[in-house]
């Protein structure tokens, strides 16, 4: 029996999880117990949204992560299992954009505001709310074509290099924006780069972000349901034209929203709603 267990854990540990920069590795576990560590980072074991006898963990891989082999450890009162993680560099397109020069080289008087907003965002996304507010698949915030995918390597005004941290939806005229899923509104604010911004905490380290808005229909502290109208699209912040930017943060990392939400939605039984 012990030999069987040993062989079994060896077989499990030999199957490497494939990870890609900017994508999320969603791992399904045999039980919803214990905790996960990756390098020096602790990652919570979450309940599977449908099968309560199983657990899952969201391993978001940073856009700038280095390719290579890593080890994930899953520790429960009964076992410690090592799951090798192999990270590869994902390939993303390049984009060249022209925006208001003040959004590329901010005037000195804007620096304090930019730094405060950056620190505030970091504090929000780093907060783990130990409650799950959603129990249904996620939806698109608006029904529209996408104009820029997550991950594009961007050059602004020929100088500033960055990457696209979310997905852009076409919205030439003010369009109602829906909450992608249930959660608590944690921020509605006009911000230097993201313009009119709404952030929703879905619990367990998962946040959705809606940028460049022209109006808010919710306020911080509001509990919103999936599909509830939260705002109107606009053209505020660092933009080339009116659109909706939609992002997802998982465990403090800017994840590819469609990749993450398609994986979460796939946990639900048919019929699946297309994202
Ligand atoms: Zn965007």
py3Dmol code that shows the C-alpha trace and the ligand (Angstrom):
import py3Dmol

protein = """\
ATOM      1  CA  UNK A   1       0.000   0.000   0.000  1.00  0.00           C
ATOM      2  CA  UNK A   2       2.794   2.382   0.896  1.00  0.00           C
ATOM      3  CA  UNK A   3       4.578   1.531  -2.330  1.00  0.00           C
ATOM      4  CA  UNK A   4       1.403   2.257  -4.253  1.00  0.00           C
ATOM      5  CA  UNK A   5       1.076   5.670  -2.574  1.00  0.00           C
ATOM      6  CA  UNK A   6       4.697   6.431  -3.295  1.00  0.00           C
ATOM      7  CA  UNK A   7       4.295   5.486  -6.962  1.00  0.00           C
ATOM      8  CA  UNK A   8       1.092   7.491  -7.143  1.00  0.00           C
ATOM      9  CA  UNK A   9       2.681  10.658  -5.762  1.00  0.00           C
ATOM     10  CA  UNK A  10       5.653  10.192  -8.072  1.00  0.00           C
ATOM     11  CA  UNK A  11       3.300   9.914 -11.041  1.00  0.00           C
ATOM     12  CA  UNK A  12       1.493  13.080  -9.957  1.00  0.00           C
ATOM     13  CA  UNK A  13       4.707  14.974  -9.396  1.00  0.00           C
ATOM     14  CA  UNK A  14       6.080  14.028 -12.810  1.00  0.00           C
ATOM     15  CA  UNK A  15       3.187  15.671 -14.642  1.00  0.00           C
ATOM     16  CA  UNK A  16       4.320  19.268 -15.012  1.00  0.00           C
ATOM     17  CA  UNK A  17       1.756  22.033 -15.125  1.00  0.00           C
ATOM     18  CA  UNK A  18       2.259  24.191 -18.207  1.00  0.00           C
ATOM     19  CA  UNK A  19       2.216  27.923 -17.498  1.00  0.00           C
ATOM     20  CA  UNK A  20       2.569  30.923 -19.807  1.00  0.00           C
ATOM     21  CA  UNK A  21       3.466  34.517 -19.024  1.00  0.00           C
ATOM     22  CA  UNK A  22       0.279  36.559 -18.542  1.00  0.00           C
ATOM     23  CA  UNK A  23      -1.934  33.472 -18.327  1.00  0.00           C
ATOM     24  CA  UNK A  24      -3.396  31.760 -15.281  1.00  0.00           C
ATOM     25  CA  UNK A  25      -2.778  28.120 -14.430  1.00  0.00           C
ATOM     26  CA  UNK A  26      -5.951  26.835 -12.793  1.00  0.00           C
ATOM     27  CA  UNK A  27      -5.201  23.684 -10.812  1.00  0.00           C
ATOM     28  CA  UNK A  28      -7.907  21.292  -9.656  1.00  0.00           C
ATOM     29  CA  UNK A  29      -7.132  19.538  -6.360  1.00  0.00           C
ATOM     30  CA  UNK A  30      -8.525  16.349  -4.806  1.00  0.00           C
ATOM     31  CA  UNK A  31      -9.792  18.238  -1.764  1.00  0.00           C
ATOM     32  CA  UNK A  32     -10.539  21.866  -0.834  1.00  0.00           C
ATOM     33  CA  UNK A  33      -8.049  21.793   2.050  1.00  0.00           C
ATOM     34  CA  UNK A  34      -4.520  22.906   2.813  1.00  0.00           C
ATOM     35  CA  UNK A  35      -2.480  25.608   1.151  1.00  0.00           C
ATOM     36  CA  UNK A  36      -0.230  26.113  -1.871  1.00  0.00           C
ATOM     37  CA  UNK A  37       3.156  27.726  -2.094  1.00  0.00           C
ATOM     38  CA  UNK A  38       4.982  28.829  -5.228  1.00  0.00           C
ATOM     39  CA  UNK A  39       8.514  30.036  -4.555  1.00  0.00           C
ATOM     40  CA  UNK A  40       7.981  32.279  -1.491  1.00  0.00           C
ATOM     41  CA  UNK A  41       4.365  33.107  -2.285  1.00  0.00           C
ATOM     42  CA  UNK A  42       1.360  31.567  -0.510  1.00  0.00           C
ATOM     43  CA  UNK A  43      -1.673  30.875  -2.654  1.00  0.00           C
ATOM     44  CA  UNK A  44      -5.029  29.960  -1.145  1.00  0.00           C
ATOM     45  CA  UNK A  45      -6.774  26.700  -1.898  1.00  0.00           C
ATOM     46  CA  UNK A  46     -10.308  27.602  -2.973  1.00  0.00           C
ATOM     47  CA  UNK A  47     -13.495  25.550  -3.174  1.00  0.00           C
ATOM     48  CA  UNK A  48     -14.378  24.229  -6.629  1.00  0.00           C
ATOM     49  CA  UNK A  49     -17.509  26.239  -7.609  1.00  0.00           C
ATOM     50  CA  UNK A  50     -19.547  23.135  -8.495  1.00  0.00           C
ATOM     51  CA  UNK A  51     -17.917  20.052  -6.929  1.00  0.00           C
ATOM     52  CA  UNK A  52     -17.527  20.885  -3.242  1.00  0.00           C
ATOM     53  CA  UNK A  53     -15.453  17.734  -2.580  1.00  0.00           C
ATOM     54  CA  UNK A  54     -12.637  19.219  -4.686  1.00  0.00           C
ATOM     55  CA  UNK A  55     -10.454  22.267  -4.428  1.00  0.00           C
ATOM     56  CA  UNK A  56      -8.772  24.570  -6.891  1.00  0.00           C
ATOM     57  CA  UNK A  57      -6.025  27.144  -6.982  1.00  0.00           C
ATOM     58  CA  UNK A  58      -5.487  30.069  -9.322  1.00  0.00           C
ATOM     59  CA  UNK A  59      -1.823  30.478 -10.210  1.00  0.00           C
ATOM     60  CA  UNK A  60      -1.627  33.716 -12.195  1.00  0.00           C
ATOM     61  CA  UNK A  61       1.721  34.041 -13.979  1.00  0.00           C
ATOM     62  CA  UNK A  62       3.126  37.531 -14.218  1.00  0.00           C
ATOM     63  CA  UNK A  63       3.569  39.016 -17.699  1.00  0.00           C
ATOM     64  CA  UNK A  64       7.255  39.577 -16.923  1.00  0.00           C
ATOM     65  CA  UNK A  65       7.855  36.179 -15.233  1.00  0.00           C
ATOM     66  CA  UNK A  66      11.004  34.332 -16.322  1.00  0.00           C
ATOM     67  CA  UNK A  67      10.659  31.123 -18.292  1.00  0.00           C
ATOM     68  CA  UNK A  68      11.814  27.996 -16.512  1.00  0.00           C
ATOM     69  CA  UNK A  69      10.934  25.266 -14.064  1.00  0.00           C
ATOM     70  CA  UNK A  70       9.334  25.999 -10.703  1.00  0.00           C
ATOM     71  CA  UNK A  71       7.797  23.898  -7.964  1.00  0.00           C
ATOM     72  CA  UNK A  72       4.336  24.311  -6.520  1.00  0.00           C
ATOM     73  CA  UNK A  73       3.760  22.629  -3.141  1.00  0.00           C
ATOM     74  CA  UNK A  74       0.333  21.623  -1.944  1.00  0.00           C
ATOM     75  CA  UNK A  75       0.267  20.901   1.779  1.00  0.00           C
ATOM     76  CA  UNK A  76      -2.736  19.393   3.590  1.00  0.00           C
ATOM     77  CA  UNK A  77      -2.877  17.800   7.046  1.00  0.00           C
ATOM     78  CA  UNK A  78      -2.423  14.432   5.277  1.00  0.00           C
ATOM     79  CA  UNK A  79       0.061  15.039   2.466  1.00  0.00           C
ATOM     80  CA  UNK A  80       2.560  17.386   0.901  1.00  0.00           C
ATOM     81  CA  UNK A  81       2.573  17.072  -2.855  1.00  0.00           C
ATOM     82  CA  UNK A  82       4.988  18.753  -5.240  1.00  0.00           C
ATOM     83  CA  UNK A  83       3.651  19.846  -8.608  1.00  0.00           C
ATOM     84  CA  UNK A  84       6.285  20.976 -11.103  1.00  0.00           C
ATOM     85  CA  UNK A  85       5.344  24.129 -13.023  1.00  0.00           C
ATOM     86  CA  UNK A  86       6.995  24.859 -16.354  1.00  0.00           C
ATOM     87  CA  UNK A  87       6.659  28.504 -17.445  1.00  0.00           C
ATOM     88  CA  UNK A  88       7.046  29.460 -21.117  1.00  0.00           C
ATOM     89  CA  UNK A  89       7.028  32.945 -22.617  1.00  0.00           C
ATOM     90  CA  UNK A  90       3.712  33.561 -24.384  1.00  0.00           C
ATOM     91  CA  UNK A  91       3.840  35.427 -27.677  1.00  0.00           C
ATOM     92  CA  UNK A  92       1.854  38.654 -27.927  1.00  0.00           C
ATOM     93  CA  UNK A  93       1.433  41.209 -30.741  1.00  0.00           C
ATOM     94  CA  UNK A  94       2.984  44.692 -30.706  1.00  0.00           C
ATOM     95  CA  UNK A  95       1.024  47.962 -30.878  1.00  0.00           C
ATOM     96  CA  UNK A  96       2.074  51.559 -31.486  1.00  0.00           C
ATOM     97  CA  UNK A  97      -0.240  54.185 -29.974  1.00  0.00           C
ATOM     98  CA  UNK A  98      -0.468  57.985 -29.988  1.00  0.00           C
ATOM     99  CA  UNK A  99      -1.978  59.546 -26.874  1.00  0.00           C
ATOM    100  CA  UNK A 100      -2.004  62.876 -25.015  1.00  0.00           C
ATOM    101  CA  UNK A 101       1.730  63.580 -24.311  1.00  0.00           C
ATOM    102  CA  UNK A 102       0.843  64.392 -20.671  1.00  0.00           C
ATOM    103  CA  UNK A 103      -0.174  60.726 -20.263  1.00  0.00           C
ATOM    104  CA  UNK A 104       3.282  59.584 -21.388  1.00  0.00           C
ATOM    105  CA  UNK A 105       5.468  62.228 -19.762  1.00  0.00           C
ATOM    106  CA  UNK A 106       3.305  63.472 -16.887  1.00  0.00           C
ATOM    107  CA  UNK A 107       3.857  67.046 -15.651  1.00  0.00           C
ATOM    108  CA  UNK A 108       5.690  67.161 -12.278  1.00  0.00           C
ATOM    109  CA  UNK A 109       2.531  68.299 -10.478  1.00  0.00           C
ATOM    110  CA  UNK A 110       0.782  65.056 -11.527  1.00  0.00           C
ATOM    111  CA  UNK A 111       3.464  62.761 -10.076  1.00  0.00           C
ATOM    112  CA  UNK A 112       2.132  62.817  -6.512  1.00  0.00           C
ATOM    113  CA  UNK A 113      -1.338  61.874  -7.732  1.00  0.00           C
ATOM    114  CA  UNK A 114       0.023  59.071  -9.954  1.00  0.00           C
ATOM    115  CA  UNK A 115       2.089  57.611  -7.122  1.00  0.00           C
ATOM    116  CA  UNK A 116      -0.842  57.779  -4.674  1.00  0.00           C
ATOM    117  CA  UNK A 117      -3.146  56.074  -7.185  1.00  0.00           C
ATOM    118  CA  UNK A 118      -0.588  53.371  -7.873  1.00  0.00           C
ATOM    119  CA  UNK A 119      -0.133  52.661  -4.141  1.00  0.00           C
ATOM    120  CA  UNK A 120      -3.896  52.624  -3.639  1.00  0.00           C
ATOM    121  CA  UNK A 121      -4.380  50.103  -6.486  1.00  0.00           C
ATOM    122  CA  UNK A 122      -1.632  47.886  -5.090  1.00  0.00           C
ATOM    123  CA  UNK A 123      -3.303  47.909  -1.661  1.00  0.00           C
ATOM    124  CA  UNK A 124      -6.701  47.028  -3.151  1.00  0.00           C
ATOM    125  CA  UNK A 125      -5.431  44.163  -5.311  1.00  0.00           C
ATOM    126  CA  UNK A 126      -3.227  42.806  -2.530  1.00  0.00           C
ATOM    127  CA  UNK A 127      -6.192  42.440  -0.193  1.00  0.00           C
ATOM    128  CA  UNK A 128      -7.608  38.912   0.028  1.00  0.00           C
ATOM    129  CA  UNK A 129     -11.292  38.884   1.014  1.00  0.00           C
ATOM    130  CA  UNK A 130     -11.992  35.374   2.350  1.00  0.00           C
ATOM    131  CA  UNK A 131     -15.524  35.272   0.873  1.00  0.00           C
ATOM    132  CA  UNK A 132     -16.687  34.282  -2.608  1.00  0.00           C
ATOM    133  CA  UNK A 133     -19.442  36.582  -3.856  1.00  0.00           C
ATOM    134  CA  UNK A 134     -20.114  34.731  -7.128  1.00  0.00           C
ATOM    135  CA  UNK A 135     -21.601  31.328  -7.895  1.00  0.00           C
ATOM    136  CA  UNK A 136     -22.278  31.596 -11.633  1.00  0.00           C
ATOM    137  CA  UNK A 137     -20.038  31.884 -14.719  1.00  0.00           C
ATOM    138  CA  UNK A 138     -18.595  35.334 -15.584  1.00  0.00           C
ATOM    139  CA  UNK A 139     -19.945  37.437 -18.472  1.00  0.00           C
ATOM    140  CA  UNK A 140     -18.527  40.099 -20.797  1.00  0.00           C
ATOM    141  CA  UNK A 141     -19.036  43.628 -19.456  1.00  0.00           C
ATOM    142  CA  UNK A 142     -20.458  44.778 -22.799  1.00  0.00           C
ATOM    143  CA  UNK A 143     -21.547  43.031 -25.974  1.00  0.00           C
ATOM    144  CA  UNK A 144     -19.099  44.473 -28.457  1.00  0.00           C
ATOM    145  CA  UNK A 145     -16.064  43.605 -30.553  1.00  0.00           C
ATOM    146  CA  UNK A 146     -12.667  43.594 -28.916  1.00  0.00           C
ATOM    147  CA  UNK A 147     -10.159  46.038 -30.375  1.00  0.00           C
ATOM    148  CA  UNK A 148      -7.021  45.182 -28.385  1.00  0.00           C
ATOM    149  CA  UNK A 149      -6.211  41.913 -26.653  1.00  0.00           C
ATOM    150  CA  UNK A 150      -4.402  41.436 -23.369  1.00  0.00           C
ATOM    151  CA  UNK A 151      -0.627  41.338 -23.542  1.00  0.00           C
ATOM    152  CA  UNK A 152       0.103  43.509 -26.590  1.00  0.00           C
ATOM    153  CA  UNK A 153       3.555  45.036 -26.234  1.00  0.00           C
ATOM    154  CA  UNK A 154       2.800  48.747 -26.557  1.00  0.00           C
ATOM    155  CA  UNK A 155       4.838  51.770 -27.482  1.00  0.00           C
ATOM    156  CA  UNK A 156       3.194  55.104 -26.598  1.00  0.00           C
ATOM    157  CA  UNK A 157       4.165  58.173 -28.677  1.00  0.00           C
ATOM    158  CA  UNK A 158       7.290  56.393 -29.882  1.00  0.00           C
ATOM    159  CA  UNK A 159       8.903  56.221 -26.437  1.00  0.00           C
ATOM    160  CA  UNK A 160       7.085  54.708 -23.437  1.00  0.00           C
ATOM    161  CA  UNK A 161       7.123  50.931 -23.506  1.00  0.00           C
ATOM    162  CA  UNK A 162       4.446  49.035 -21.669  1.00  0.00           C
ATOM    163  CA  UNK A 163       2.035  46.161 -22.171  1.00  0.00           C
ATOM    164  CA  UNK A 164      -1.713  46.004 -22.351  1.00  0.00           C
ATOM    165  CA  UNK A 165      -2.967  44.753 -18.985  1.00  0.00           C
ATOM    166  CA  UNK A 166      -6.533  43.984 -20.048  1.00  0.00           C
ATOM    167  CA  UNK A 167      -8.821  43.759 -23.035  1.00  0.00           C
ATOM    168  CA  UNK A 168     -10.421  46.649 -24.928  1.00  0.00           C
ATOM    169  CA  UNK A 169     -13.993  46.608 -26.198  1.00  0.00           C
ATOM    170  CA  UNK A 170     -15.248  48.963 -28.894  1.00  0.00           C
ATOM    171  CA  UNK A 171     -17.692  51.513 -27.410  1.00  0.00           C
ATOM    172  CA  UNK A 172     -17.835  54.608 -29.591  1.00  0.00           C
ATOM    173  CA  UNK A 173     -20.861  56.066 -27.819  1.00  0.00           C
ATOM    174  CA  UNK A 174     -21.590  55.837 -24.080  1.00  0.00           C
ATOM    175  CA  UNK A 175     -22.659  52.226 -23.532  1.00  0.00           C
ATOM    176  CA  UNK A 176     -23.968  50.642 -20.299  1.00  0.00           C
ATOM    177  CA  UNK A 177     -21.343  48.444 -18.618  1.00  0.00           C
ATOM    178  CA  UNK A 178     -22.375  45.291 -16.753  1.00  0.00           C
ATOM    179  CA  UNK A 179     -20.673  43.745 -13.735  1.00  0.00           C
ATOM    180  CA  UNK A 180     -18.903  40.625 -15.022  1.00  0.00           C
ATOM    181  CA  UNK A 181     -20.038  38.791 -11.905  1.00  0.00           C
ATOM    182  CA  UNK A 182     -21.335  39.420  -8.394  1.00  0.00           C
ATOM    183  CA  UNK A 183     -19.121  41.277  -5.947  1.00  0.00           C
ATOM    184  CA  UNK A 184     -18.582  44.371  -3.828  1.00  0.00           C
ATOM    185  CA  UNK A 185     -17.666  47.683  -5.461  1.00  0.00           C
ATOM    186  CA  UNK A 186     -14.404  48.821  -3.867  1.00  0.00           C
ATOM    187  CA  UNK A 187     -13.585  51.899  -5.953  1.00  0.00           C
ATOM    188  CA  UNK A 188     -15.295  54.434  -8.230  1.00  0.00           C
ATOM    189  CA  UNK A 189     -12.846  57.202  -9.041  1.00  0.00           C
ATOM    190  CA  UNK A 190     -11.403  59.378 -11.790  1.00  0.00           C
ATOM    191  CA  UNK A 191      -7.763  58.293 -12.112  1.00  0.00           C
ATOM    192  CA  UNK A 192      -4.850  59.737 -14.086  1.00  0.00           C
ATOM    193  CA  UNK A 193      -4.243  56.822 -16.456  1.00  0.00           C
ATOM    194  CA  UNK A 194      -7.400  54.724 -16.247  1.00  0.00           C
ATOM    195  CA  UNK A 195      -9.816  57.693 -16.184  1.00  0.00           C
ATOM    196  CA  UNK A 196     -13.275  56.916 -14.769  1.00  0.00           C
ATOM    197  CA  UNK A 197     -12.663  53.638 -12.967  1.00  0.00           C
ATOM    198  CA  UNK A 198     -14.766  51.004 -11.224  1.00  0.00           C
ATOM    199  CA  UNK A 199     -13.185  48.063  -9.379  1.00  0.00           C
ATOM    200  CA  UNK A 200     -15.250  45.123  -8.095  1.00  0.00           C
ATOM    201  CA  UNK A 201     -13.987  42.677  -5.457  1.00  0.00           C
ATOM    202  CA  UNK A 202     -15.327  39.199  -6.299  1.00  0.00           C
ATOM    203  CA  UNK A 203     -13.655  37.729  -3.205  1.00  0.00           C
ATOM    204  CA  UNK A 204     -10.697  35.373  -2.770  1.00  0.00           C
ATOM    205  CA  UNK A 205      -8.195  37.724  -4.431  1.00  0.00           C
ATOM    206  CA  UNK A 206     -10.210  38.163  -7.652  1.00  0.00           C
ATOM    207  CA  UNK A 207     -11.014  41.699  -8.877  1.00  0.00           C
ATOM    208  CA  UNK A 208     -12.545  43.025 -12.111  1.00  0.00           C
ATOM    209  CA  UNK A 209     -11.643  46.508 -13.395  1.00  0.00           C
ATOM    210  CA  UNK A 210     -13.503  48.816 -15.785  1.00  0.00           C
ATOM    211  CA  UNK A 211     -11.613  51.860 -17.151  1.00  0.00           C
ATOM    212  CA  UNK A 212     -12.195  55.076 -19.157  1.00  0.00           C
ATOM    213  CA  UNK A 213     -15.803  55.441 -17.934  1.00  0.00           C
ATOM    214  CA  UNK A 214     -17.952  58.560 -18.266  1.00  0.00           C
ATOM    215  CA  UNK A 215     -20.473  57.831 -15.481  1.00  0.00           C
ATOM    216  CA  UNK A 216     -20.819  55.572 -12.428  1.00  0.00           C
ATOM    217  CA  UNK A 217     -24.087  53.906 -11.436  1.00  0.00           C
ATOM    218  CA  UNK A 218     -22.660  52.349  -8.261  1.00  0.00           C
ATOM    219  CA  UNK A 219     -20.594  53.482  -5.291  1.00  0.00           C
ATOM    220  CA  UNK A 220     -18.011  51.827  -3.036  1.00  0.00           C
ATOM    221  CA  UNK A 221     -19.623  49.316  -0.677  1.00  0.00           C
ATOM    222  CA  UNK A 222     -22.432  48.400  -3.087  1.00  0.00           C
ATOM    223  CA  UNK A 223     -23.074  44.689  -3.505  1.00  0.00           C
ATOM    224  CA  UNK A 224     -23.647  44.178  -7.226  1.00  0.00           C
ATOM    225  CA  UNK A 225     -25.121  41.205  -9.029  1.00  0.00           C
ATOM    226  CA  UNK A 226     -23.833  39.699 -12.263  1.00  0.00           C
ATOM    227  CA  UNK A 227     -25.053  41.753 -15.219  1.00  0.00           C
ATOM    228  CA  UNK A 228     -26.006  44.783 -13.091  1.00  0.00           C
ATOM    229  CA  UNK A 229     -25.331  48.078 -14.880  1.00  0.00           C
ATOM    230  CA  UNK A 230     -22.444  49.722 -13.035  1.00  0.00           C
ATOM    231  CA  UNK A 231     -21.365  52.553 -15.367  1.00  0.00           C
ATOM    232  CA  UNK A 232     -21.317  54.089 -18.837  1.00  0.00           C
ATOM    233  CA  UNK A 233     -18.314  53.793 -21.152  1.00  0.00           C
ATOM    234  CA  UNK A 234     -16.366  56.925 -22.062  1.00  0.00           C
ATOM    235  CA  UNK A 235     -13.025  58.307 -23.199  1.00  0.00           C
ATOM    236  CA  UNK A 236     -11.265  59.366 -19.990  1.00  0.00           C
ATOM    237  CA  UNK A 237      -7.638  58.706 -18.991  1.00  0.00           C
ATOM    238  CA  UNK A 238      -4.829  57.511 -21.283  1.00  0.00           C
ATOM    239  CA  UNK A 239      -6.716  56.622 -24.452  1.00  0.00           C
ATOM    240  CA  UNK A 240      -6.579  56.911 -28.224  1.00  0.00           C
ATOM    241  CA  UNK A 241     -10.383  57.061 -28.443  1.00  0.00           C
ATOM    242  CA  UNK A 242     -13.537  55.980 -26.592  1.00  0.00           C
ATOM    243  CA  UNK A 243     -13.612  52.328 -25.510  1.00  0.00           C
ATOM    244  CA  UNK A 244     -14.005  50.107 -22.469  1.00  0.00           C
ATOM    245  CA  UNK A 245     -10.891  48.579 -20.926  1.00  0.00           C
ATOM    246  CA  UNK A 246     -11.701  45.456 -18.888  1.00  0.00           C
ATOM    247  CA  UNK A 247      -9.127  43.824 -16.630  1.00  0.00           C
ATOM    248  CA  UNK A 248      -8.950  41.005 -14.090  1.00  0.00           C
ATOM    249  CA  UNK A 249      -6.592  40.835 -11.129  1.00  0.00           C
ATOM    250  CA  UNK A 250      -5.905  37.464  -9.497  1.00  0.00           C
ATOM    251  CA  UNK A 251      -3.751  37.189  -6.364  1.00  0.00           C
ATOM    252  CA  UNK A 252      -2.328  40.667  -7.055  1.00  0.00           C
ATOM    253  CA  UNK A 253      -1.329  39.862 -10.653  1.00  0.00           C
ATOM    254  CA  UNK A 254      -2.783  41.402 -13.814  1.00  0.00           C
ATOM    255  CA  UNK A 255      -4.147  38.317 -15.573  1.00  0.00           C
ATOM    256  CA  UNK A 256      -5.369  37.851 -19.136  1.00  0.00           C
ATOM    257  CA  UNK A 257      -9.093  38.330 -18.414  1.00  0.00           C
ATOM    258  CA  UNK A 258     -10.513  36.158 -21.185  1.00  0.00           C
ATOM    259  CA  UNK A 259      -8.066  33.323 -20.492  1.00  0.00           C
ATOM    260  CA  UNK A 260      -8.880  33.392 -16.770  1.00  0.00           C
ATOM    261  CA  UNK A 261     -12.646  33.708 -17.136  1.00  0.00           C
ATOM    262  CA  UNK A 262     -12.910  31.004 -19.820  1.00  0.00           C
ATOM    263  CA  UNK A 263     -11.116  28.602 -17.457  1.00  0.00           C
ATOM    264  CA  UNK A 264     -13.356  29.512 -14.507  1.00  0.00           C
ATOM    265  CA  UNK A 265     -16.499  29.253 -16.640  1.00  0.00           C
ATOM    266  CA  UNK A 266     -15.403  25.820 -17.923  1.00  0.00           C
ATOM    267  CA  UNK A 267     -15.800  24.500 -14.352  1.00  0.00           C
ATOM    268  CA  UNK A 268     -19.557  24.933 -14.647  1.00  0.00           C
ATOM    269  CA  UNK A 269     -21.720  22.250 -16.286  1.00  0.00           C
ATOM    270  CA  UNK A 270     -23.207  22.792 -19.752  1.00  0.00           C
ATOM    271  CA  UNK A 271     -24.790  24.771 -21.232  1.00  0.00           C
ATOM    272  CA  UNK A 272     -21.889  27.215 -21.272  1.00  0.00           C
ATOM    273  CA  UNK A 273     -22.387  30.852 -22.085  1.00  0.00           C
ATOM    274  CA  UNK A 274     -19.845  32.101 -24.589  1.00  0.00           C
ATOM    275  CA  UNK A 275     -17.650  34.837 -23.194  1.00  0.00           C
TER     276      UNK A 275
END
"""
ligand_1 = """\
1
ZN
Zn -7.071 48.739 -22.509
"""
view = py3Dmol.view(width=600, height=400)
view.addModel(protein, "pdb")
view.setStyle({"model": 0}, {"cartoon": {"style": "trace"}})
view.addModel(ligand_1, "xyz")
view.setStyle({"model": 1}, {"stick": {}})
view.zoomTo()
view.show()
